[in-house]
């Protein structure tokens, strides 16, 4: 079964995470930048890894990622979902809030959101992807 890895990246760190997570998932991973998909993608997969860095006052990116995620979150009920992203400040509040949103719609949330400070550790990202593939 294919797994969609959908991300937004401003500096390239979350994109690097997405690619390393996909490498850990293996051949079933399909990677998409959020600006290349729409809400219909939710009907095509049962497993999703969503990636977005912390922005501003610890929120999801507001122009592309947040509107996309808001358009799909209610359709995530019963699907397996992993969350990831990078940050340069704060304590991970954006990820905790995001986890609450996903759990609140009845999705099967994988582990805790996976966060990396600044440039990601490729090996840790691959391991996260491998574990999510087995989830």
ROLUM-416462 format. One record per residue: residue number from 1; residue in one letter; x, y, z of N, C-alpha, C, O, CB in turn. Coordinates in pm, 1 decimal. Glycine has a CB too. Layout:
N
- NUM,A,X,Y,Z,X,Y,Z,X,Y,Z,X,Y,Z,X,Y,Z
...
***
This chain:
135
- 1,X,83.5,-118.2,0.0,0.0,0.0,0.0,88.0,124.6,0.0,179.9,135.6,81.2,-95.0,-0.2,121.2
- 2,X,60.9,216.9,-89.0,138.6,339.7,-99.0,110.8,430.6,20.2,0.9,431.6,75.6,107.1,412.7,-230.2
- 3,X,212.2,506.0,57.9,203.4,601.9,168.3,236.9,738.8,112.8,342.8,757.2,52.8,299.5,563.5,286.7
- 4,X,147.4,835.8,132.1,170.2,972.4,85.2,249.2,1050.3,189.8,212.7,1053.4,307.3,35.9,1043.4,54.6
- 5,X,357.0,1112.6,145.9,435.9,1202.3,229.9,414.3,1341.8,170.8,460.9,1370.9,60.6,591.6,1161.3,234.2
- 6,X,344.0,1427.0,243.8,305.4,1559.1,194.3,367.9,1663.6,285.6,351.7,1657.2,407.5,149.3,1575.0,188.4
- 7,X,439.7,1760.5,227.5,512.6,1856.5,310.0,509.6,1997.7,251.3,479.6,2017.9,133.7,656.3,1811.1,326.9
- 8,X,541.7,2094.1,336.8,574.6,2231.2,297.0,706.8,2262.6,362.5,730.4,2225.3,477.4,462.2,2335.2,338.6
- 9,X,793.6,2331.3,289.8,924.8,2364.8,344.0,963.9,2505.2,301.1,951.5,2541.0,184.0,1030.8,2262.9,298.3
- 10,X,1010.6,2583.6,395.7,1055.7,2719.1,365.0,1205.2,2726.0,342.9,1251.0,2791.3,249.1,1016.6,2813.4,475.8
- 11,X,1282.5,2659.5,428.0,1428.6,2667.4,421.5,1490.6,2541.5,361.5,1610.6,2538.4,334.1,1485.6,2691.2,560.5
- 12,X,1410.0,2438.4,341.0,1461.4,2311.9,290.0,1475.3,2204.6,395.6,1493.0,2087.6,361.6,1592.9,2333.9,225.9
- 13,X,1467.7,2240.7,524.2,1483.9,2140.7,629.6,1369.5,2040.0,631.1,1393.9,1919.9,642.0,1493.9,2208.8,764.6
- 14,X,1246.3,2086.2,620.6,1133.3,1993.3,623.3,1128.4,1912.4,494.1,1086.0,1796.8,495.8,1000.5,2069.5,644.0
- 15,X,1170.6,1970.1,383.6,1180.6,1893.2,258.7,1283.2,1781.2,274.2,1259.1,1668.3,231.3,1219.3,1985.6,139.9
- 16,X,1396.7,1811.7,334.8,1499.4,1709.3,358.5,1444.1,1599.9,449.9,1471.6,1481.7,429.5,1627.3,1772.6,420.9
- 17,X,1366.1,1639.5,550.5,1303.2,1540.4,638.2,1209.0,1451.5,557.6,1211.0,1329.3,572.2,1226.3,1609.9,753.3
- 18,X,1126.1,1513.0,472.0,1029.7,1437.3,391.5,1100.8,1333.1,305.7,1057.3,1218.2,298.1,947.6,1532.3,302.3
- 19,X,1208.6,1372.9,242.1,1281.3,1280.7,154.0,1346.1,1167.5,232.8,1345.9,1052.8,188.1,1388.0,1356.2,74.4
- 20,X,1401.9,1199.0,350.5,1464.5,1094.8,433.0,1359.2,1002.1,493.1,1381.6,881.4,502.1,1548.9,1158.3,545.1
- 21,X,1245.1,1056.6,534.1,1136.2,973.2,585.6,1087.8,880.6,475.5,1064.3,762.1,499.4,1019.2,1060.4,639.2
- 22,X,1072.8,934.0,354.9,1030.3,851.6,241.2,1132.0,741.3,213.0,1094.3,628.8,180.3,1010.7,938.9,115.8
- 23,X,1259.6,772.9,225.4,1363.7,671.3,206.2,1348.1,560.2,309.4,1364.4,442.4,277.4,1504.7,734.6,216.0
- 24,X,1316.7,597.6,433.0,1294.8,498.6,538.8,1169.8,415.3,514.4,1166.9,296.5,546.6,1284.6,567.6,673.7
- 25,X,1066.3,477.0,457.7,943.4,404.4,425.7,971.2,301.6,317.8,923.4,188.3,325.2,832.2,501.2,380.4
- 26,X,1048.1,340.8,218.1,1081.3,249.9,108.3,1001.7,278.1,-17.1,951.0,388.5,-37.0,1058.8,107.9,150.5
- 27,X,991.2,176.2,-102.1,933.3,191.5,-235.3,787.8,236.1,-232.9,739.2,292.6,-330.9,944.2,62.3,-310.1
- 28,X,717.0,211.5,-122.1,575.7,249.3,-119.6,553.0,397.5,-91.2,438.9,443.5,-95.6,503.7,167.6,-16.4
- 29,X,658.2,473.0,-62.4,644.8,616.2,-34.6,627.0,695.3,-163.6,695.8,671.7,-262.9,767.4,667.8,42.2
- 30,X,533.5,789.1,-159.9,514.1,884.1,-269.6,517.8,1022.7,-207.0,436.7,1054.1,-120.0,377.9,858.5,-348.0
- 31,X,612.3,1106.0,-251.4,638.4,1236.1,-189.7,576.1,1348.0,-272.7,589.3,1351.9,-395.0,790.2,1259.3,-173.9
- 32,X,507.4,1439.2,-202.6,440.9,1552.0,-268.1,466.7,1680.7,-190.7,457.6,1682.8,-67.9,289.1,1526.4,-280.5
- 33,X,498.6,1786.9,-261.9,497.5,1919.7,-202.2,351.4,1960.5,-191.2,272.0,1930.6,-280.4,581.6,2023.8,-286.8
- 34,X,315.0,2028.3,-83.1,173.5,2059.6,-60.0,112.6,2141.0,-173.7,-8.0,2133.7,-196.8,157.7,2135.3,70.6
- 35,X,193.6,2217.8,-244.4,138.2,2298.2,-353.9,109.9,2216.3,-480.0,61.6,2270.4,-579.5,233.4,2410.8,-387.6
- 36,X,139.7,2086.3,-476.2,114.5,2000.8,-593.0,-3.9,1906.5,-572.4,-31.8,1822.8,-658.3,238.7,1919.6,-625.3
- 37,X,-74.2,1919.2,-458.8,-187.1,1830.2,-429.0,-308.7,1912.0,-386.4,-298.4,2030.8,-355.7,-149.3,1728.5,-318.3
- 38,X,-424.2,1845.3,-385.5,-544.6,1906.7,-330.2,-614.5,1804.3,-241.5,-564.8,1693.2,-222.5,-639.9,1957.3,-443.8
- 39,X,-729.0,1842.0,-187.9,-798.4,1757.3,-89.7,-835.7,1620.3,-143.6,-855.9,1527.7,-65.0,-922.7,1826.5,-41.8
- 40,X,-845.5,1604.2,-274.9,-883.6,1473.8,-331.0,-780.2,1365.5,-302.8,-811.3,1246.9,-313.8,-904.5,1485.7,-480.7
- 41,X,-659.2,1403.4,-267.1,-554.8,1304.2,-239.9,-592.5,1214.5,-121.4,-545.6,1101.1,-112.4,-421.0,1374.3,-212.1
- 42,X,-675.7,1264.1,-32.0,-714.2,1188.3,87.0,-786.2,1059.2,50.3,-778.5,961.1,124.2,-802.9,1273.3,177.3
- 43,X,-855.1,1058.3,-61.6,-928.7,938.6,-104.5,-837.3,831.0,-162.4,-879.4,716.4,-178.1,-1033.3,976.5,-207.5
- 44,X,-713.3,866.0,-194.1,-623.9,774.7,-265.7,-529.5,694.3,-176.4,-465.7,600.0,-223.3,-543.0,852.3,-363.0
- 45,X,-520.0,730.5,-48.1,-424.5,666.0,42.7,-490.6,636.9,176.1,-590.0,699.7,212.7,-299.7,754.4,63.2
- 46,X,-434.2,540.9,248.3,-479.8,510.7,384.2,-378.7,557.7,488.8,-410.5,567.0,607.3,-504.7,360.3,399.7
- 47,X,-255.8,587.4,443.3,-150.4,632.1,534.7,-89.1,761.2,480.7,-60.9,774.3,361.6,-40.8,521.8,552.5
- 48,X,-69.5,856.0,572.5,-14.6,986.8,536.6,90.7,1029.4,636.6,72.7,1013.6,757.3,-125.5,1092.1,528.8
- 49,X,200.5,1083.6,586.5,298.2,1153.2,669.6,293.4,1298.9,624.8,325.8,1330.5,510.3,445.0,1090.8,656.1
- 50,X,253.1,1387.1,715.4,242.7,1529.3,685.1,358.7,1602.4,750.3,389.1,1579.2,867.3,107.0,1587.1,733.3
- 51,X,424.1,1691.1,674.7,536.0,1765.9,728.0,520.4,1915.2,709.8,491.7,1963.3,600.1,662.2,1720.7,664.0
- 52,X,539.7,1988.2,818.4,534.6,2134.3,814.7,619.3,2187.5,929.9,609.2,2137.6,1042.0,386.6,2187.0,823.9
- 53,X,702.6,2288.0,903.5,781.9,2345.5,1011.4,698.2,2436.4,1100.5,585.8,2474.0,1067.1,899.5,2422.8,954.5
- 54,X,755.6,2469.7,1212.6,696.1,2569.2,1301.4,714.9,2705.8,1238.5,823.9,2739.6,1192.4,759.3,2564.0,1444.2
- 55,X,608.6,2783.8,1236.8,615.1,2917.6,1179.8,568.9,3019.1,1283.6,491.2,2986.0,1373.1,529.0,2927.4,1051.4
- 56,X,616.0,3140.5,1271.8,567.7,3250.2,1355.3,560.1,3213.9,1501.5,659.4,3174.3,1562.6,433.3,3294.6,1308.5
- 57,X,440.9,3227.9,1557.4,418.2,3197.6,1698.7,380.2,3050.5,1714.3,278.5,3017.3,1775.2,307.5,3289.0,1757.8
- 58,X,464.0,2963.0,1657.9,444.5,2817.9,1663.7,309.8,2775.5,1605.4,223.6,2721.9,1675.1,455.4,2769.5,1807.6
- 59,X,294.7,2800.8,1477.1,176.5,2758.3,1402.0,222.6,2692.4,1272.2,339.1,2703.7,1234.1,81.1,2879.2,1372.7
- 60,X,130.5,2623.6,1204.8,159.7,2568.6,1072.6,171.6,2682.9,972.9,113.4,2789.5,993.4,49.9,2467.7,1028.1
- 61,X,246.1,2661.6,865.6,259.7,2762.8,760.2,119.8,2802.2,713.1,37.8,2715.7,682.3,346.6,2709.2,640.1
- 62,X,92.6,2932.8,707.5,-44.2,2982.3,695.3,-98.8,3001.9,554.3,-220.6,3004.9,537.0,-53.0,3108.4,764.4
- 63,X,-14.4,3015.1,454.1,-66.0,3045.5,320.1,-96.3,2922.6,236.6,-192.5,2922.8,159.8,32.0,3130.7,246.8
- 64,X,-16.2,2817.0,249.8,-38.3,2695.3,171.2,-73.8,2575.1,258.4,-173.6,2507.2,234.4,85.3,2663.6,89.0
- 65,X,8.7,2549.6,359.6,-10.1,2425.3,433.6,-135.9,2426.3,520.1,-214.9,2332.1,514.2,110.3,2399.0,520.2
- 66,X,-155.8,2529.9,599.2,-273.0,2533.1,687.3,-404.2,2522.1,609.5,-489.9,2442.4,647.9,-272.8,2661.3,769.5
- 67,X,-423.7,2599.5,500.8,-549.2,2582.2,425.7,-565.3,2440.5,369.5,-675.4,2385.6,371.5,-555.5,2683.1,311.4
- 68,X,-456.5,2381.2,319.5,-464.3,2244.1,269.7,-502.2,2149.9,382.9,-594.8,2069.9,368.8,-330.3,2201.1,206.2
- 69,X,-431.2,2158.7,495.3,-457.2,2065.8,604.8,-599.3,2082.4,657.6,-666.4,1983.4,686.7,-355.8,2086.8,717.8
- 70,X,-645.6,2206.1,670.0,-782.5,2229.8,716.2,-883.9,2166.0,621.2,-990.7,2122.7,664.4,-809.6,2380.7,728.9
- 71,X,-850.8,2160.2,492.0,-944.1,2103.1,393.6,-949.5,1950.9,399.1,-1044.5,1890.8,348.8,-905.0,2146.8,253.8
- 72,X,-849.2,1887.7,459.3,-845.1,1741.0,462.1,-860.9,1680.9,601.2,-891.1,1562.1,612.7,-716.3,1693.6,403.4
- 73,X,-841.6,1758.5,706.5,-831.2,1697.5,839.5,-954.1,1617.9,879.6,-939.3,1513.5,943.0,-806.3,1803.4,942.0
- 74,X,-1073.4,1661.3,846.3,-1192.4,1585.8,886.1,-1204.9,1453.7,811.4,-1275.1,1363.6,857.5,-1316.9,1669.0,863.1
- 75,X,-1138.6,1440.3,697.4,-1141.1,1315.6,620.9,-1034.6,1216.4,667.2,-1022.8,1108.1,610.0,-1122.2,1345.2,473.4
- 76,X,-957.5,1251.3,769.2,-850.2,1163.6,818.1,-898.5,1058.6,917.7,-820.1,973.9,960.5,-742.2,1246.5,882.3
- 77,X,-1024.2,1062.7,954.5,-1078.1,967.1,1049.5,-1052.7,824.1,1001.2,-1088.2,788.1,888.9,-1228.6,991.2,1070.4
- 78,X,-990.8,743.1,1087.8,-962.0,604.3,1054.7,-834.9,582.2,974.5,-793.6,467.8,956.0,-1074.9,548.4,980.3
- 79,X,-772.2,688.2,926.7,-647.6,674.5,849.5,-527.9,681.3,944.5,-536.8,737.2,1053.8,-637.0,785.8,739.7
- 80,X,-417.5,624.3,901.3,-293.6,627.0,979.7,-215.2,751.7,939.4,-190.2,775.7,821.2,-208.0,496.2,957.3
- 81,X,-177.0,830.3,1039.9,-115.8,960.4,1015.2,8.9,978.2,1101.1,8.2,951.0,1221.1,-216.1,1073.3,1042.8
- 82,X,116.4,1024.8,1036.4,238.4,1065.4,1106.2,259.1,1214.3,1077.6,227.4,1262.8,969.0,363.8,979.2,1060.5
- 83,X,312.2,1284.8,1175.5,339.5,1427.8,1161.6,488.6,1452.5,1184.0,551.4,1389.3,1268.9,253.8,1511.3,1261.8
- 84,X,543.9,1545.7,1106.2,685.3,1579.7,1123.5,709.9,1723.8,1083.4,629.5,1784.3,1012.5,774.9,1485.6,1041.2
- 85,X,821.7,1778.2,1129.2,860.0,1912.7,1089.8,982.0,1959.7,1164.9,1024.2,1900.1,1264.0,746.1,2008.4,1111.9
- 86,X,1037.9,2069.1,1114.8,1155.9,2126.5,1178.5,1117.4,2257.8,1247.2,1013.4,2317.4,1219.1,1269.7,2149.6,1074.3
- 87,X,1203.7,2299.4,1336.4,1180.8,2424.2,1407.7,1314.2,2487.6,1441.5,1417.7,2421.0,1442.7,1097.4,2400.8,1535.5
- 88,X,1310.6,2617.1,1468.8,1432.8,2686.8,1506.1,1419.0,2758.9,1638.3,1515.9,2815.2,1689.3,1471.6,2784.6,1398.8
- 89,X,1299.2,2757.7,1694.1,1271.7,2823.9,1820.8,1150.0,2757.9,1883.9,1085.0,2672.9,1823.0,1248.7,2976.8,1801.2
- 90,X,1120.5,2798.0,2006.0,1002.0,2744.7,2073.2,1026.7,2608.3,2133.1,1139.8,2559.8,2138.4,886.5,2737.1,1977.1
- 91,X,917.8,2547.2,2178.3,930.1,2419.6,2248.8,845.9,2308.7,2187.2,823.3,2205.8,2250.8,891.3,2437.3,2392.9
- 92,X,799.4,2328.4,2064.6,721.1,2224.6,1998.6,571.1,2240.3,2013.8,495.8,2147.3,1984.6,760.8,2092.4,2050.8
- 93,X,526.2,2357.3,2059.3,382.4,2379.6,2079.3,303.1,2355.3,1950.8,193.5,2299.4,1955.7,357.4,2522.5,2129.4
- 94,X,357.5,2396.9,1835.2,285.7,2378.1,1708.2,259.8,2230.5,1682.4,155.0,2194.1,1629.1,365.3,2438.9,1591.1
- 95,X,354.0,2145.9,1719.6,337.4,2002.9,1696.7,234.5,1944.4,1793.9,151.6,1862.5,1754.1,472.4,1930.2,1711.0
- 96,X,239.3,1985.0,1918.6,140.3,1936.2,2015.1,-1.0,1977.2,1973.3,-94.3,1897.4,1982.1,171.6,1990.0,2156.4
- 97,X,-16.3,2100.8,1928.0,-147.2,2147.5,1881.0,-192.4,2066.6,1759.2,-309.1,2028.8,1748.8,-141.8,2298.4,1846.2
- 98,X,-99.7,2040.6,1667.9,-129.7,1965.2,1545.6,-169.7,1820.9,1579.5,-264.3,1767.1,1522.0,-7.4,1966.0,1450.3
- 99,X,-97.6,1759.5,1672.2,-132.3,1623.7,1717.3,-274.5,1621.3,1773.1,-350.0,1527.8,1746.4,-31.6,1574.0,1825.0
- 100,X,-310.8,1722.9,1849.7,-444.7,1730.3,1906.3,-551.8,1739.5,1798.4,-658.3,1678.8,1810.5,-455.1,1848.9,1999.3
- 101,X,-523.8,1814.7,1693.9,-618.9,1825.4,1582.7,-639.2,1690.0,1516.2,-752.4,1650.4,1488.4,-570.0,1928.4,1479.1
- 102,X,-529.6,1619.1,1490.7,-536.8,1489.7,1421.6,-609.6,1387.2,1508.4,-696.1,1314.2,1459.9,-394.8,1438.7,1386.0
- 103,X,-574.7,1382.1,1635.1,-641.5,1288.3,1725.6,-790.0,1323.1,1739.7,-873.8,1233.9,1752.9,-573.0,1289.1,1864.0
- 104,X,-821.7,1451.2,1737.0,-958.7,1496.8,1754.5,-1053.3,1457.6,1642.6,-1174.8,1454.8,1662.6,-959.6,1643.0,1768.6
- 105,X,-999.4,1426.9,1523.9,-1085.7,1385.8,1411.6,-1090.5,1233.9,1397.2,-1152.1,1182.1,1304.0,-1036.2,1448.6,1280.4
- 106,X,-1025.7,1162.8,1489.1,-1033.7,1017.0,1487.7,-932.9,946.9,1400.3,-951.4,830.3,1365.4,-1166.5,977.0,1445.2
- 107,X,-825.7,1016.4,1364.1,-717.9,951.1,1288.3,-636.1,864.7,1384.0,-636.3,887.3,1505.0,-626.3,1056.9,1216.4
- 108,X,-566.8,766.6,1329.2,-476.0,682.5,1407.7,-338.0,747.5,1402.7,-261.3,725.1,1309.1,-471.8,533.8,1353.0
- 109,X,-307.4,827.3,1503.3,-182.9,903.3,1506.2,-66.0,812.8,1541.6,-68.7,742.8,1642.8,-192.6,1019.0,1606.1
- 110,X,36.0,814.9,1457.8,157.5,737.7,1480.7,246.9,812.4,1577.3,287.6,925.3,1549.9,231.7,710.0,1348.3
- 111,X,277.8,750.7,1690.1,375.3,803.5,1784.3,344.4,949.3,1816.7,229.3,991.8,1806.5,517.4,790.1,1727.9
- 112,X,443.4,1024.2,1854.6,430.6,1167.8,1873.0,483.2,1232.5,1746.4,556.9,1170.2,1670.1,507.6,1218.2,2000.7
- 113,X,445.6,1356.4,1724.3,499.8,1427.4,1609.3,651.9,1428.1,1616.6,710.1,1445.1,1723.7,444.8,1571.6,1602.7
- 114,X,714.1,1409.8,1502.9,860.1,1399.6,1494.8,916.5,1536.0,1457.7,890.4,1587.0,1348.8,903.8,1291.2,1390.9
- 115,X,994.2,1595.1,1548.6,1050.1,1727.1,1522.2,1202.3,1724.1,1526.7,1263.3,1649.4,1603.3,996.5,1828.7,1622.9
- 116,X,1260.3,1806.6,1443.3,1405.4,1820.5,1437.5,1438.4,1968.8,1444.3,1374.0,2050.7,1378.7,1464.3,1755.1,1307.8
- 117,X,1538.7,2002.7,1523.5,1582.5,2141.0,1534.5,1676.0,2173.1,1419.0,1780.9,2110.9,1402.8,1651.9,2166.7,1670.4
- 118,X,1635.5,2272.5,1338.2,1713.3,2318.0,1222.4,1737.2,2203.6,1123.1,1642.5,2135.9,1083.0,1848.2,2376.9,1268.7
- 119,X,1863.3,2181.5,1083.3,1894.3,2078.0,983.8,1866.5,1939.6,1041.9,1911.8,1908.9,1152.2,2042.1,2088.3,937.6
- 120,X,1793.0,1856.1,969.4,1752.8,1726.2,1023.3,1864.4,1621.9,1024.8,1960.2,1629.0,947.9,1638.0,1673.4,944.3
- 121,X,1848.8,1526.1,1113.7,1934.6,1408.1,1121.7,1874.3,1304.3,1027.1,1770.4,1245.3,1056.7,1946.0,1352.8,1270.8
- 122,X,1940.2,1282.5,913.0,1884.5,1194.7,810.0,1857.6,1053.9,862.7,1754.5,994.7,830.8,1978.8,1187.7,691.0
- 123,X,1948.5,1000.5,942.1,1930.5,865.6,995.9,1807.4,856.1,1085.5,1732.2,759.0,1077.7,2054.2,823.4,1073.8
- 124,X,1786.7,957.0,1170.7,1668.7,957.6,1257.9,1541.4,967.7,1174.9,1440.7,905.2,1207.8,1675.9,1074.3,1358.8
- 125,X,1545.4,1046.1,1067.4,1428.9,1059.6,979.1,1398.6,927.5,908.9,1282.6,887.6,899.1,1452.6,1170.7,874.9
- 126,X,1501.7,860.0,860.3,1481.5,730.6,794.4,1421.7,629.1,893.1,1333.1,551.6,857.3,1615.6,677.5,736.7
- 127,X,1471.2,630.7,1016.7,1419.0,539.0,1118.2,1271.3,567.3,1145.7,1191.3,474.6,1158.1,1500.7,550.7,1248.6
- 128,X,1235.2,695.8,1155.3,1094.8,734.0,1175.2,1009.5,680.8,1059.7,901.7,625.8,1082.1,1080.6,888.8,1186.6
- 129,X,1058.2,697.3,936.0,985.7,648.0,819.2,968.9,497.4,820.0,862.0,446.0,786.8,1056.3,689.6,693.7
- 130,X,1072.7,427.5,857.3,1068.0,281.7,863.3,966.1,233.9,965.3,890.0,140.8,939.3,1205.5,225.5,896.7
- 131,X,965.0,298.2,1082.0,868.4,261.0,1186.1,726.1,294.4,1143.1,633.2,218.9,1172.0,901.4,332.4,1318.0
- 132,X,708.4,407.7,1073.8,574.3,443.4,1027.4,525.7,344.3,921.9,407.7,309.5,919.5,573.1,586.6,970.6
- 133,X,614.1,299.4,836.4,575.7,201.0,732.9,522.4,73.6,796.5,432.1,9.6,742.6,695.9,167.6,641.8
- 134,X,578.9,36.8,912.2,537.0,-86.7,981.0,413.9,-65.9,1069.4,357.8,-162.8,1120.4,651.7,-140.4,1066.0
- 135,X,371.7,58.5,1088.1,260.0,93.2,1176.5,126.6,53.0,1117.1,22.4,75.1,1178.8,259.9,242.0,1205.6
***
